Amino acid sequence: MNNMQNTYDLSGSRQAVQHRVLRNTYWLLALSMVPTVFGAVLGVALHLPLHGGLMALAFLAIAFGFIWGIEKNKDSGVGVALLLGFTFFMGLWLTPLLSRILGFSNGGFLIMTAFGGTAAVFAVLASVATVSKRDFSGMGTWLFAGVIILLLASVANIFLHIPALAIVVSVVAIAIFSAYILYDVQQIINGGETNYIRATLSLYLDVYNIFANLLSLLGIFGGNRD
């Protein structure tokens, strides 16, 4: 009887931790959108020249530096500060894309459509990951390999400028990072991820990449210069 009671107590404690991590993750994810918007608005207002291969390489170096710092400080308030700084930086990096989209007469509508589409994708897939009995953990290795290939293709196309490759990269990126939402949320639900700062970083990158690539596709196929 005591063993059974201990099992129930342990299960209840584990579920409480998982729910707390998920709740804190969603709150911090929502908060992280604020510096992202500020960074994007500032970048567009200042017309920051974030173009070219060298800028892309510098971006990757700074981004991975932030990610390294967040991982090292994931158990402290410094980690939260670095995460918010990272999201501001990522907002700045949207400058070229947003400037191009705002050059269309329907640019504002395209941005809101991409935002709404991204929110819908996240809401649906996060809900599926929460209630589904299916185990998505096996996707992790394949998704990581897909991201590496995607990153290499994206860097290559900075120099190659092949429009068809850009479209393929965006479509594949949306598919991969949508699948990552299933994987990352279920990691929290199943107790595979117990740090809300690291969990927020993962989900933020999922959402950011879906938004950026969806907006890019909308600009290609729906941009109106009239």
LUMZA-56422 format. One line per 2 residues: number of its first residue (from 1); their letters; for each residue x, y, z of N, C-alpha, C, O. Coordinates in steps of 0.05 Angstrom, whole numbers, plus 5000, padded with zeros to 4 digits. Layout:
BEGIN
NUM = A = X Y Z X Y Z X Y Z X Y Z  ...;
// end
This chain:
BEGIN
1 = MN = 5016 4976 5000 5000 5000 5000 5017 5025 5000 5012 5044 4985  5038 5025 5017 5056 5048 5018 5070 5052 4991 5074 5074 4982;
3 = NM = 5078 5029 4978 5092 5031 4952 5073 5044 4932 5082 5060 4915  5048 5036 4932 5028 5047 4914 5025 5077 4918 5023 5092 4899;
5 = QN = 5023 5085 4944 5020 5113 4950 5044 5129 4942 5041 5151 4931  5068 5118 4945 5092 5131 4937 5093 5135 4906 5102 5155 4896;
7 = TY = 5082 5115 4892 5082 5116 4863 5063 5138 4854 5070 5154 4836  5040 5140 4867 5021 5162 4860 5033 5189 4866 5030 5208 4851;
9 = DL = 5046 5191 4889 5059 5217 4897 5080 5225 4877 5082 5248 4869  5097 5205 4869 5118 5211 4850 5106 5219 4823 5116 5238 4810;
11 = SG = 5085 5205 4814 5072 5212 4789 5060 5240 4790 5063 5256 4771  5047 5246 4813 5035 5273 4815 5056 5295 4816 5052 5316 4804;
13 = SR = 5078 5290 4829 5100 5309 4830 5112 5314 4802 5118 5336 4795  5115 5292 4787 5127 5294 4760 5108 5310 4742 5117 5327 4727;
15 = QA = 5082 5305 4744 5063 5319 4728 5062 5349 4735 5060 5366 4717  5065 5355 4761 5065 5383 4770 5089 5398 4758 5087 5420 4749;
17 = VQ = 5112 5384 4758 5136 5396 4746 5133 5401 4717 5140 5422 4707  5122 5381 4702 5118 5384 4674 5099 5407 4667 5104 5422 4648;
19 = HR = 5077 5409 4682 5057 5430 4677 5070 5458 4683 5065 5477 4669  5087 5459 4704 5100 5484 4711 5119 5492 4689 5120 5516 4681;
21 = VL = 5135 5473 4679 5154 5479 4657 5139 5489 4632 5147 5508 4619  5117 5475 4626 5101 5482 4602 5089 5510 4605 5090 5527 4587;
23 = RN = 5078 5516 4629 5066 5542 4634 5087 5564 4632 5083 5585 4619  5110 5560 4645 5131 5580 4645 5142 5584 4617 5150 5606 4609;
25 = TY = 5143 5562 4602 5153 5564 4574 5135 5581 4557 5144 5598 4542  5109 5576 4559 5090 5592 4543 5090 5622 4551 5089 5639 4534;
27 = WL = 5093 5627 4577 5094 5655 4585 5120 5669 4575 5119 5691 4565  5142 5655 4577 5167 5667 4568 5168 5669 4537 5179 5688 4526;
29 = LA = 5155 5650 4524 5153 5651 4495 5137 5676 4486 5145 5690 4468  5115 5681 4500 5099 5705 4494 5115 5730 4499 5114 5749 4483;
31 = LS = 5130 5730 4522 5146 5754 4529 5168 5758 4508 5175 5781 4502  5179 5737 4497 5201 5739 4478 5193 5752 4452 5210 5762 4437;
33 = MV = 5167 5753 4447 5158 5766 4422 5160 5796 4424 5161 5810 4403  5160 5807 4448 5162 5836 4452 5188 5847 4441 5188 5865 4425;
35 = PT = 5211 5837 4451 5237 5847 4440 5240 5840 4410 5254 5855 4396  5228 5819 4401 5229 5812 4373 5216 5834 4356 5227 5843 4336;
37 = VF = 5193 5843 4365 5178 5864 4351 5194 5890 4352 5197 5905 4332  5205 5897 4376 5221 5921 4378 5245 5920 4360 5251 5940 4347;
39 = GA = 5259 5897 4359 5282 5895 4341 5274 5898 4312 5289 5911 4297  5252 5886 4304 5243 5888 4276 5236 5916 4269 5243 5926 4248;
41 = VL = 5221 5930 4287 5213 5957 4281 5237 5976 4280 5239 5992 4262  5256 5972 4298 5280 5988 4298 5297 5984 4273 5307 6002 4261;
43 = GV = 5300 5958 4266 5315 5952 4242 5304 5964 4217 5319 5975 4200  5278 5963 4214 5264 5975 4190 5266 6005 4191 5271 6018 4170;
45 = AL = 5263 6017 4214 5264 6046 4217 5291 6057 4210 5294 6078 4198  5312 6042 4218 5340 6051 4214 5351 6042 4187 5373 6049 4180;
47 = HL = 5335 6025 4173 5344 6014 4147 5372 6001 4150 5390 6006 4134  5374 5983 4169 5400 5970 4174 5408 5953 4150 5391 5938 4140;
49 = PL = 5433 5956 4142 5442 5942 4118 5451 5913 4124 5475 5907 4123  5432 5896 4130 5438 5868 4137 5436 5850 4113 5419 5833 4112;
51 = HG = 5454 5855 4094 5453 5839 4069 5481 5827 4064 5501 5835 4075  5481 5807 4047 5506 5796 4037 5516 5772 4053 5507 5766 4075;
53 = GL = 5535 5758 4041 5546 5733 4053 5560 5738 4079 5558 5722 4097  5576 5759 4080 5592 5765 4104 5573 5771 4128 5578 5762 4150;
55 = MA = 5552 5786 4122 5532 5792 4143 5519 5766 4153 5513 5763 4177  5513 5748 4134 5500 5723 4141 5518 5706 4160 5509 5694 4179;
57 = LA = 5544 5705 4153 5563 5691 4170 5566 5704 4197 5568 5690 4218  5566 5731 4198 5567 5745 4223 5542 5739 4240 5544 5735 4264;
59 = FL = 5520 5738 4226 5495 5732 4240 5496 5704 4253 5489 5701 4276  5505 5684 4238 5507 5657 4249 5526 5656 4273 5520 5643 4293;
61 = AI = 5548 5671 4271 5567 5671 4294 5554 5683 4319 5557 5672 4341  5541 5706 4315 5528 5719 4338 5505 5702 4349 5502 5700 4373;
63 = AF = 5489 5691 4331 5466 5674 4340 5476 5650 4356 5464 5644 4377  5496 5636 4346 5506 5613 4361 5519 5621 4387 5519 5606 4406;
65 = GF = 5531 5645 4387 5542 5655 4412 5520 5660 4433 5524 5653 4456  5498 5671 4425 5475 5675 4443 5465 5648 4453 5460 5644 4476;
67 = IW = 5462 5629 4434 5451 5603 4441 5470 5589 4461 5461 5576 4480  5496 5591 4457 5515 5579 4476 5512 5592 4503 5512 5578 4524;
69 = GI = 5510 5619 4504 5507 5633 4529 5482 5626 4544 5482 5623 4568  5460 5623 4529 5434 5615 4541 5436 5587 4553 5426 5583 4575;
71 = EK = 5449 5569 4539 5452 5542 4549 5469 5541 4574 5462 5527 4593  5490 5557 4575 5507 5558 4599 5493 5571 4623 5501 5565 4646;
73 = NK = 5474 5588 4618 5461 5602 4640 5431 5595 4642 5415 5612 4651  5424 5571 4633 5395 5564 4632 5382 5561 4659 5357 5559 4660;
75 = DS = 5397 5560 4680 5386 5557 4707 5385 5583 4723 5382 5582 4747  5389 5606 4710 5390 5631 4724 5376 5653 4709 5369 5649 4686;
77 = GV = 5373 5675 4722 5361 5698 4709 5377 5709 4686 5366 5722 4668  5403 5704 4687 5420 5712 4664 5412 5699 4639 5412 5711 4617;
79 = GV = 5403 5674 4641 5393 5659 4618 5369 5673 4605 5366 5674 4581  5351 5682 4623 5327 5696 4613 5335 5722 4598 5325 5728 4577;
81 = AL = 5354 5737 4610 5363 5762 4599 5376 5757 4571 5371 5772 4552  5393 5736 4570 5406 5730 4545 5385 5721 4524 5388 5727 4500;
83 = LL = 5365 5706 4533 5344 5698 4514 5329 5722 4503 5324 5723 4478  5322 5741 4519 5308 5765 4510 5326 5781 4492 5317 5793 4472;
85 = GF = 5352 5782 4498 5371 5796 4481 5373 5782 4454 5375 5795 4433  5373 5756 4454 5374 5740 4430 5349 5745 4412 5351 5748 4388;
87 = TF = 5326 5747 4425 5301 5752 4409 5301 5780 4397 5290 5784 4376  5313 5799 4412 5316 5826 4400 5334 5825 4376 5328 5838 4355;
89 = FM = 5356 5811 4378 5375 5808 4356 5361 5794 4332 5365 5802 4309  5345 5774 4337 5331 5760 4316 5310 5778 4303 5305 5776 4279;
91 = GL = 5298 5796 4318 5281 5816 4307 5295 5835 4288 5285 5841 4266  5319 5843 4295 5336 5859 4278 5341 5845 4251 5341 5857 4230;
93 = WL = 5346 5819 4254 5353 5803 4230 5330 5801 4210 5334 5793 4187  5306 5807 4219 5283 5806 4201 5282 5831 4183 5266 5833 4164;
95 = TP = 5300 5850 4188 5299 5876 4173 5298 5873 4143 5280 5885 4131  5316 5858 4130 5316 5856 4101 5289 5844 4090 5278 5854 4071;
97 = LL = 5280 5823 4104 5255 5811 4095 5231 5830 4098 5215 5833 4080  5229 5842 4121 5207 5860 4126 5208 5885 4108 5187 5894 4098;
99 = SR = 5232 5895 4103 5234 5918 4085 5225 5911 4057 5212 5927 4043  5232 5887 4048 5224 5877 4021 5194 5874 4020 5181 5883 4001;
101 = IL = 5182 5862 4040 5153 5858 4041 5138 5884 4042 5117 5887 4030  5148 5903 4058 5135 5929 4061 5137 5945 4035 5123 5966 4032;
103 = GF = 5154 5936 4017 5156 5949 3991 5132 5943 3973 5128 5957 3953  5116 5923 3980 5092 5916 3966 5069 5933 3976 5069 5941 4000;
105 = SN = 5050 5938 3959 5027 5954 3968 5010 5940 3989 4997 5952 4005  5011 5913 3988 4997 5897 4008 5015 5885 4029 5009 5864 4041;
107 = GG = 5038 5898 4033 5058 5888 4052 5048 5884 4080 5054 5863 4092  5033 5903 4090 5022 5900 4117 5004 5876 4120 5004 5862 4140;
109 = FL = 4987 5872 4099 4969 5849 4099 4985 5823 4099 4977 5804 4113  5006 5822 4083 5022 5798 4082 5035 5791 4109 5037 5768 4117;
111 = IM = 5045 5812 4122 5057 5808 4149 5037 5797 4169 5043 5779 4184  5013 5809 4169 4993 5800 4187 4983 5772 4180 4977 5756 4198;
113 = TA = 4982 5765 4154 4975 5738 4146 4995 5718 4155 4988 5697 4165  5021 5725 4153 5042 5707 4162 5041 5703 4192 5045 5681 4202;
115 = FG = 5036 5725 4206 5034 5724 4235 5010 5706 4243 5013 5689 4261  4987 5710 4231 4964 5694 4237 4967 5665 4230 4959 5647 4245;
117 = GT = 4980 5660 4207 4985 5633 4199 5004 5618 4218 5000 5595 4224  5025 5632 4226 5044 5621 4245 5030 5615 4272 5035 5593 4284;
119 = AA = 5014 5633 4282 5000 5629 4307 4981 5605 4305 4979 5589 4324  4968 5602 4282 4949 5580 4278 4964 5553 4278 4956 5534 4290;
121 = VF = 4987 5553 4264 5003 5528 4262 5013 5520 4290 5011 5497 4298  5022 5540 4305 5032 5534 4332 5010 5524 4350 5013 5504 4364;
123 = AV = 4987 5537 4349 4965 5530 4367 4955 5501 4361 4951 5486 4379  4953 5495 4335 4943 5468 4328 4963 5447 4335 4956 5427 4347;
125 = LA = 4989 5451 4328 5008 5430 4332 5015 5427 4362 5020 5405 4372  5016 5449 4377 5021 5447 4406 4998 5432 4419 5002 5416 4438;
127 = SV = 4973 5436 4410 4950 5422 4421 4952 5392 4414 4947 5375 4431  4960 5386 4389 4963 5358 4381 4984 5344 4399 4981 5322 4408;
129 = AT = 5007 5358 4402 5029 5346 4419 5020 5342 4447 5030 5324 4461  5002 5359 4457 4993 5357 4485 4974 5333 4489 4976 5320 4510;
131 = VS = 4956 5329 4470 4935 5308 4474 4941 5282 4460 4929 5261 4467  4960 5282 4441 4964 5257 4426 4979 5236 4442 4996 5242 4459;
133 = KR = 4971 5211 4438 4985 5189 4450 5009 5179 4434 5024 5162 4443  5012 5190 4410 5034 5182 4393 5060 5193 4403 5061 5216 4413;
135 = DF = 5081 5177 4401 5108 5186 4410 5123 5199 4387 5128 5186 4367  5129 5225 4390 5143 5240 4369 5173 5241 4374 5187 5254 4359;
137 = SG = 5183 5228 4395 5211 5231 4402 5229 5220 4381 5252 5228 4379  5219 5200 4366 5236 5188 4345 5243 5207 4322 5261 5202 4306;
139 = MG = 5229 5230 4321 5234 5249 4299 5258 5266 4303 5269 5278 4285  5268 5266 4328 5289 5285 4335 5314 5283 4318 5324 5304 4308;
141 = TW = 5324 5259 4314 5349 5256 4298 5345 5265 4269 5362 5278 4257  5322 5257 4257 5316 5264 4229 5312 5294 4226 5321 5306 4207;
143 = LF = 5299 5306 4245 5294 5335 4243 5320 5350 4246 5324 5370 4232  5338 5341 4264 5363 5355 4267 5380 5353 4241 5392 5373 4232;
145 = AG = 5380 5329 4229 5394 5326 4203 5382 5344 4182 5396 5355 4166  5355 5347 4182 5342 5364 4163 5350 5393 4167 5353 5408 4147;
147 = VI = 5353 5402 4192 5360 5429 4197 5389 5435 4187 5394 5456 4176  5407 5416 4191 5434 5419 4181 5435 5422 4151 5448 5440 4140;
149 = IL = 5420 5405 4137 5419 5407 4108 5406 5433 4099 5415 5446 4080  5385 5441 4113 5371 5466 4108 5390 5490 4111 5390 5509 4095;
151 = LL = 5406 5489 4133 5424 5511 4138 5445 5513 4117 5452 5535 4108  5456 5491 4108 5476 5491 4087 5465 5501 4061 5477 5517 4046;
153 = AS = 5440 5493 4054 5427 5502 4030 5422 5532 4031 5425 5546 4011  5413 5542 4054 5408 5570 4057 5433 5587 4054 5432 5607 4040;
155 = VA = 5455 5578 4066 5480 5593 4064 5490 5592 4035 5499 5613 4025  5488 5570 4022 5496 5567 3994 5480 5586 3976 5491 5598 3958;
157 = NI = 5454 5588 3982 5437 5605 3964 5442 5634 3968 5433 5651 3952  5455 5642 3990 5462 5670 3994 5481 5679 3972 5481 5701 3963;
159 = FL = 5498 5660 3963 5517 5666 3943 5507 5658 3915 5515 5671 3895  5490 5637 3913 5481 5627 3887 5457 5643 3876 5454 5647 3852;
161 = HI = 5440 5653 3894 5416 5669 3886 5398 5654 3867 5392 5664 3845  5391 5629 3874 5373 5613 3857 5345 5616 3868 5339 5605 3890;
163 = PA = 5326 5629 3854 5299 5633 3864 5285 5607 3871 5271 5605 3891  5287 5587 3853 5274 5561 3858 5284 5548 3884 5268 5536 3898;
165 = LA = 5310 5550 3889 5321 5538 3913 5311 5553 3938 5306 5541 3959  5307 5579 3936 5297 5595 3958 5268 5586 3965 5261 5584 3989;
167 = IV = 5252 5580 3945 5225 5570 3949 5225 5543 3963 5211 5538 3982  5242 5525 3953 5244 5498 3964 5253 5500 3993 5242 5486 4011;
169 = VS = 5273 5516 3998 5284 5519 4026 5262 5529 4045 5259 5519 4067  5246 5548 4036 5224 5559 4053 5203 5538 4058 5194 5535 4081;
171 = VV = 5195 5523 4038 5174 5503 4041 5184 5481 4060 5170 5473 4079  5209 5472 4056 5220 5451 4073 5224 5461 4102 5219 5446 4121;
173 = AI = 5232 5486 4104 5236 5498 4131 5210 5499 4147 5209 5492 4170  5188 5507 4134 5162 5507 4147 5154 5479 4156 5144 5476 4178;
175 = AI = 5159 5459 4139 5152 5432 4146 5168 5422 4170 5158 5410 4189  5195 5427 4169 5213 5417 4190 5206 5431 4217 5204 5417 4237;
177 = FS = 5204 5457 4217 5199 5471 4243 5171 5467 4253 5166 5470 4277  5152 5461 4236 5125 5453 4245 5127 5427 4260 5115 5423 4281;
179 = AY = 5142 5408 4248 5146 5382 4261 5161 5385 4287 5156 5370 4307  5179 5404 4288 5194 5409 4313 5176 5419 4335 5182 5414 4359;
181 = IL = 5154 5433 4329 5135 5441 4350 5124 5417 4363 5122 5416 4388  5116 5397 4347 5106 5372 4359 5126 5359 4377 5120 5351 4399;
183 = YD = 5151 5358 4367 5173 5345 4382 5179 5361 4408 5181 5349 4429  5182 5387 4406 5191 5403 4429 5169 5404 4451 5176 5402 4474;
185 = VQ = 5144 5408 4443 5123 5409 4463 5120 5382 4477 5117 5381 4501  5121 5360 4461 5119 5334 4474 5142 5328 4492 5139 5313 4511;
187 = QI = 5166 5338 4486 5188 5335 4504 5182 5346 4531 5190 5334 4551  5168 5369 4532 5161 5380 4558 5139 5363 4571 5141 5358 4595;
189 = IN = 5119 5356 4556 5097 5340 4566 5106 5314 4578 5097 5305 4599  5126 5301 4565 5135 5275 4574 5158 5276 4594 5168 5256 4603;
191 = GG = 5167 5300 4600 5188 5304 4620 5216 5302 4609 5235 5301 4623  5218 5301 4582 5244 5300 4570 5259 5327 4571 5283 5328 4568;
193 = ET = 5244 5348 4574 5255 5375 4577 5244 5387 4603 5219 5391 4605  5261 5394 4621 5252 5404 4647 5262 5432 4653 5257 5443 4674;
195 = NY = 5275 5445 4633 5285 5472 4636 5269 5491 4618 5270 5488 4594  5254 5509 4630 5235 5525 4613 5250 5546 4596 5239 5554 4575;
197 = IR = 5274 5554 4604 5289 5573 4587 5298 5559 4561 5295 5570 4540  5309 5536 4564 5318 5521 4541 5293 5513 4524 5295 5513 4499;
199 = AT = 5271 5505 4537 5247 5498 4522 5237 5522 4506 5228 5519 4483  5238 5546 4519 5228 5570 4505 5245 5576 4481 5235 5583 4459;
201 = LS = 5272 5573 4483 5290 5578 4461 5283 5560 4438 5282 5569 4415  5278 5534 4443 5271 5515 4422 5245 5523 4408 5244 5524 4383;
203 = LY = 5224 5529 4423 5199 5536 4411 5200 5563 4397 5187 5567 4377  5216 5582 4408 5219 5608 4395 5232 5604 4367 5222 5617 4348;
205 = LD = 5252 5588 4365 5265 5583 4339 5245 5570 4320 5246 5576 4296  5228 5552 4330 5208 5540 4313 5189 5561 4301 5185 5562 4277;
207 = VY = 5178 5577 4319 5159 5598 4311 5172 5618 4292 5160 5626 4272  5196 5627 4300 5210 5647 4284 5215 5638 4255 5210 5652 4236;
209 = NI = 5224 5613 4253 5230 5603 4226 5205 5598 4209 5205 5602 4185  5184 5589 4222 5158 5586 4207 5149 5613 4197 5141 5616 4174;
211 = FA = 5149 5633 4215 5140 5660 4207 5157 5671 4184 5146 5681 4164  5183 5671 4187 5201 5682 4167 5198 5669 4140 5197 5682 4119;
213 = NL = 5196 5643 4140 5194 5628 4114 5166 5630 4102 5164 5631 4078  5146 5631 4119 5119 5635 4109 5116 5663 4097 5104 5666 4075;
215 = LS = 5127 5683 4110 5126 5710 4100 5141 5712 4073 5133 5726 4055  5164 5699 4072 5180 5699 4047 5164 5687 4024 5164 5698 4002;
217 = LL = 5150 5665 4029 5133 5653 4008 5110 5671 4000 5103 5673 3976  5097 5683 4020 5075 5702 4014 5085 5725 3997 5071 5735 3979;
219 = GI = 5109 5735 4002 5120 5756 3987 5126 5748 3958 5121 5763 3939  5135 5723 3954 5141 5713 3927 5115 5710 3911 5114 5718 3888;
221 = FG = 5095 5698 3923 5071 5690 3908 5048 5710 3912 5029 5710 3896  5049 5727 3932 5026 5745 3936 5033 5774 3938 5015 5791 3942;
223 = GN = 5058 5781 3933 5066 5809 3934 5054 5825 3911 5055 5816 3888  5044 5849 3917 5031 5866 3897 5045 5893 3897 5045 5907 3917;
225 = RD = 5057 5900 3874 5072 5925 3872 5054 5947 3860 5064 5970 3857  5030 5942 3854 5012 5962 3843 5003 5982 3864 4988 6001 3858;
// end
